[in-house]
Amino acid sequence: MFASERRMSGQKNRTGHNRPEDTFLRSSEKDAGAYVEGEMTVDVHGACKGDIEEEDSSSDTITIPYRPSDIRVKTQPMNVGDLIEMLGAKWINFDTEYQRVADLWTDEKQSRLIESILLGLPLPAFYFEEITRRKWNIIDGLQRCCAIQNFCVNKTLKLSGLEFLGDEFNGKGYDDFPFEIRRDLKMLPITVNILQTGTPPNVKYILFKRLNTGGMMLKPQEIRTAMFPEVVGVLRSMAESAVFLRVTHNKIPTKRQEDKDFVSRFIAFYLLGYESYKSSMDIDTFVNESMLKLRSELSSGRSKKIEADFARALLIAEKIFGDDAFRKRKTRDEGRKPLNKAYFEVLTTSFARLSVADENCLVSRKELLKDNLMYLMNIPAFETAISTGTGILDRVQTRFKGVADAIRATLEDRKLGEEKC
């Protein structure tokens, strides 16, 4: 039975009940089980923020001009058979450090994708980044490619949980199908969009965001690791370091690269300084610029100093705050708050720049520093600067200048808000 015949047999009647297309669309809207959601945009781990305070990093509307000619995206006519051949030849790179690992779908979810192909239903568009003619990175379509590879190339997937073809195909693998059905499967047209080589990084970032307008968008850090694969090793090393995991109590999720985002924020303000933050920027643009700078300096070995200063800053925070590091606190007796990313960013950057003498002094006067920071936290402008619109220029300046004032006052053995005796 060919796709057109199976498609008709899947319809119960002309009343619109139980057509496979209808069920396919409904299931894609109500849960993550149906493949039609651009799997790149679905947070399969849920909103597992855990012990992290939700951050509003929005800023004023940013317009970054670029030439339309910089956008090099081509649509290539292909079918499922072409994709199978490329997967078999290992021309498609799964290890792109995008937003999550491969093979997250259950066998049933993968089987539903194969069933949709057998029914002749159109698949959502695939997006790839062209590295060479024979090497593409997956931008969107990772889980779909995994399902097709597992069934048609590796032949490890046996179909299960099919909605319309279960009586005929449940329990079967690719080689169990007759030639006609395998040919039918391979002939299904697919839409393949290719981001070509030579596309500038900033334009790539914009395109990656635009490709994820449906469902839950890619996290900024997920896009960054796709754009700057050369620096991923540095980010991973810092995010997986024992001191980072210990000071944050291993509370920062890794699956959506939240841990690398914390690290990237430190690197951005450490390398560029908050003074270089401009009103035309947002946090993402600023961090992207720092990744470009980090990438250009990898050969100089500077990344080792960045890692060392990051570890030192975390140790200082641990000595001063213990298990309360990077958490907002207005009084000594209030309960412990979640980790705050903007507070993490400003404290680690500030501590990393301390001299050894100032570090020792600050640690010896840690109770005074806590008082000074609590004084700041009770100032509405400062509390807002680490909570809402954290990417707005004056709020970036407010939090960095505020923490600098608190550190300076502590080193001078005085309490903010009180006249020096």
N, C-alpha and C positions, 0 to 999 in steps of 0.2 A: 504494500500500500504506500503510495507516494504522499508527499506532504499535503498536496491539495486535497487528496482523498481523505487523509486522516483529519484534516482541518474540518471537512464537511461532516465526517462521522462523529466528531466531537460535539456537534450541535444537537441538542435534543429536539428542538423545534424552532419555528420562526418567531416565537414569542419573546425571544431574547434570554430565555432561561438556560443557565449552565453552558453557555458558549465558553470554550477555553479562553478566548481573548478576554471575555468579561471577568472570569475568575482570575486570570493572570493579572489584570489591572487592579482588581480589588485587593488581591493578596499583596501586591506590591505597595499599595497605599497603607495597608493596615499593619504590616509587620516586615521585619528584615529578612524573613525567610525567602521571599520571592526574589529572584535575581535582578529584577528590573530596576531596583534602586541602584543608582550609580554607586557600587559598593565602596568606592573611594570616599563617599560622603557620609557613610553611616557609621556612627560611633558604636561599634559592636560591643564595646565594653560599657556602654551606658555612660551616664554623667557621673563617672566614678571620680569625682573631685576629691573624695575622701576628706583629708584634713587640710585642704587648700581653700582659702577664701576666694570666691569668685571675683575676678578683676574686670572692671570696666576700663579698658585702655583706649576708649574712643577719644578722638580729638576732633577739631574742626575739619570740615570737608577738605580733603587734600586733592589737588589736581596736579599730577606729574605729567607734563607733556612728553610725548614721544612720537616718532614718525610712524605713520601707518605702514610704511615699507619695512619697518623693523619686525613686523609680525609675519612670520613665515610659517603658515599652517597650510598644509595641502590635504585634500581628501582623496584617498586612494581606493579605487574599486577593488574589492576583495570578496571572497566567500569563506565559509568556515573551513573548507579544504585548504585554502591558502594559509590560514592561521594554523591549522594542524601541522602543515609542512614546516612552517617557521618554528613552531614549538618543538617539533621533532629534531630540527637542526640546531636547536638551542640559540636561535638568533634573537629571541626575546628574553631580556634580562629581568628576572623577578626580583633580584636583590638590589632594589633601587633606594632603600632606606626611606621610602615614602612614609605612609602613615601607619602601616601595620604589616604583619608578616603574612606570608602566603598560606593557603589552605586553611582558612578559618571556617569555611562553610562545612556543615555536616554532610554526610553522604546523601541525605534526603534532599537538602537544598541543592547540591550539585546535580542530583538526579532530576530535579524539577527544571533546571536549566536545560539539560539534555532533552527532556520531554518537550520543552518549548521549541527547541530546534527541530525535533522530529515532527512537531505539529506545524512547522513552517512559520512560526510566529517571529516577527522582526525583533532582533536584539537591540538593546541600547547601543549607542555609538561607543567605539573603543578609541582611546587616545594614547598615542605613543610619542616619545621623544626620540628623534633619529640621532644616533651617535655616529654610526657609519651605515652604509647600505645594508650591511649584514648584522647590525646590532641596533636594536630598539629597546629603550627603557619604557616600562609600562607607566603611564600617568593615570589612566582610569580604565579599569577592566581587569584588575589583578585576580579577583576571586573567580570571575568568569573564565579567564585564561587557565586558572588552576583546574577548574572543573573539566574543561575541554581537554586539557593535557592528561588529567587522571583517567578520563574515559577513553580517549582516542589514541593517546601516545603511550603513556605508561601502562594503560589497560588494567589499572588496579581498582577502578570503580565499577561496582555492580549496581545496577539501577534499583532504587527502592523508594517506596512512598509516592509512586506516581499517581496523579489525580485522574488522568483520562486514559492512559495506556497501560495501567497497572496489570490488568489481566493478561495482556500480551507480552509485556516487556519487563516486569519486575523480576529481579534476580539475574537478568542478562547483562553480559558485558559486550564490549564493542565487537569482538570477534564472533559473538553468537548471532549477529545480524547478517542476513543475506546481503549480497552485493548491492542489490537495488536500494535497500534502506540506507546502507552506508554511503552510497553515492548520493542519495537524496539529502542526507545530513550534510555532506560536504558541499553541496550546491547552494545552500542557503546563503544569500547575499548578506554581507555585513558592512556597516559604515565604519571606516577607519580614518581617523584624523591624525596627521603626523606633524608634530612640531619640529621643524627642520633645523639643521645645524646652523650656527651663526646668529641665532636669536639672542639678543642681549639679555643679561640676567634680570634686569628690572622688568623688561617686557615679559619674560618667562613668568615672573612672579605674578604679574597682573593677569596673564592668561590662565595660570593655574587656578587663581581665585575665580575667574570668570567661568571656568569649566565646572565649577562646583557650586552653582547657584541653586541647585535643587537639593532638598533634604538638608542634612547637617554638613556644613562646609568643612573642608580641610582646615586643620589648625595651621596657623602661620608657621610654626616650627616644622611641621610636616612638609610644607612647601619649601622651606629653607634647606632642609636636608636633601631634597631633590635637586635644588639649584646649586648647592655647594657641597657635592659629595666629598671633595678633597679634605674638608675640615671635620667631617663626621667623626673621624677617629679621635680627634681632640675633644670634641663634645662628649663622646661616649666615655672616654677615659675619665673626664671630670665628673660626669653624671654617675658613673659607676664606682667612683672612689669611695673608700671606706669612710672617710671623714664626712663626705656629703651625705651618704646614706645614714650615718649615725646622727649627725646634727639635725637632719630633717626627719629623723625617726622612720626612714624608709616609707614616708607617707605620700610621696609624689608619684603619681601613676606614670608608667613607662610606655604603655601601649600606644598612646596618642602623642608620645614624645614630650610630655609636659616637663619631664626632668631635664631634657636638653634645652627646653625653652628657658627654664630658670638659669641654666648655665650660660646660654646665649645672651641673656640680659646682662649678666655680670660682664661678659667679654665686651659687649658693646660699650658700656660706660667706662670700663677699665681702659680699653684701647683708644676710644675717641674722646672721652671726657664729656660730662654733661654740658660743658660750655659750648660744645660744637653742635648741640641739638638746636635745630632751627624751627621757626614757626611754620615753615612749609612742610615739615615732617610729621610722620606718626611713628609710633614705636617700631612697627614692622620695617619701615623704610630705614630707620636708624640702625636697627639690628642687622638688616641686610648689608648696609654699608660696612659695618664692622666685620661681617663674614668675608667681604671682598678684601678688606685689609688683612684679616687673619690669613686668608688664602695666599696673599702675596708675600707674607712673611714666614710661611712655613719653613722654607729652606734656610732661613736665618737661625732657626732653633728658638725663636722667641716664644713659641707655644709652651716650651718647658717652663719658662719663667711665669707665664700666665697661669699654668697649672699649679706651680708652686705658690704663687701669691694667692690664688683662689683657696688652696688648702689652708694656708696661713690665716686668711680672713675667716674661714669657717672655724678654725681652732680658737681664734680670738672670741668669736661669737659664742662658742661653746663654753669657754672659761667665764664669760661675763653673764650669759643668760641661762646656761644649762639647757633644760628641755623647753625653755620658753623662747628660744631664739627665733627671730623673724616673725613674731606674733605681736599684734597690736595689744597694748596694755595702757589703760588710763589710770588705774589704781592698783595698789599691790594686792588687794584682796579680791579682785574680780577673777572669774574663771578664765582658764586658758583659752585663747582664741585660735582660729585656724592659721596656717601659714599664709603670709601675705607676700605676693610676688614683688610688688613695688618696694616694700620694706626690705625684702631680701636683697634686691638689686642695689639699693642705696647703702645699706649697712655693709654688705660684702665689698663693694667698691671702695667705700670710705676706709674700712679696716685694712684693705690690701695696700693702701698708700701710706700707712703709718710707719714711722721709723720704729726701730726696736725699742728705743727709750720711751717713745710715746705709747707704744703697745704695753710695755710693762707698767707705766703710770696709769693707763686707762684700766687695766685689769685690776690693779691695786685699789682703784677708786670706782669699782664697778657699781657699787650701790648708788653713788652719786650720779654716774652715767644713767643708770636706770631712772632715777628721779628726773633727770633732765629730759630724757626721752619721753617720760610720762607727761611732763610739762608740755612738751611739743604736741603730744597726742591729744591733749585737751584744748589745743588751739584749732578751731574749725578748719581754717585754711590748710593746715598741715594734715589733719586727718583726711580731708577731702583729697589732698594731693597723693595719698597712697591708696585711695579707695575708688574714686570716681574720675573718669576722664584723665587717667594717668598718663596718657600720651600728649596732653596739651602742654605747650611749652612752659607756661608760667607754673604749672603744677610740677613739672620735672624740676624746674629751678627751685621751687618752694621746698620740695623734700630734700634735695641735695644741700641747699643752703641751711635748712633747718638742722639736719644731722651734723653738718660741719660746725654749726654754732654750739650744738650740744657737746660735741667732742672737745671743741676749744674751751668751753666753759669748764668741763670736767678736768682737762689738763691744767687749767688755771685754778683749780680747786674752788670753784664757785658754782652756785646753784642758779639756774635760769629763773628769772622772775624776781630775784632778790638782789638788792644792792650789795656790792662787795664791801665787806667790813674793812 
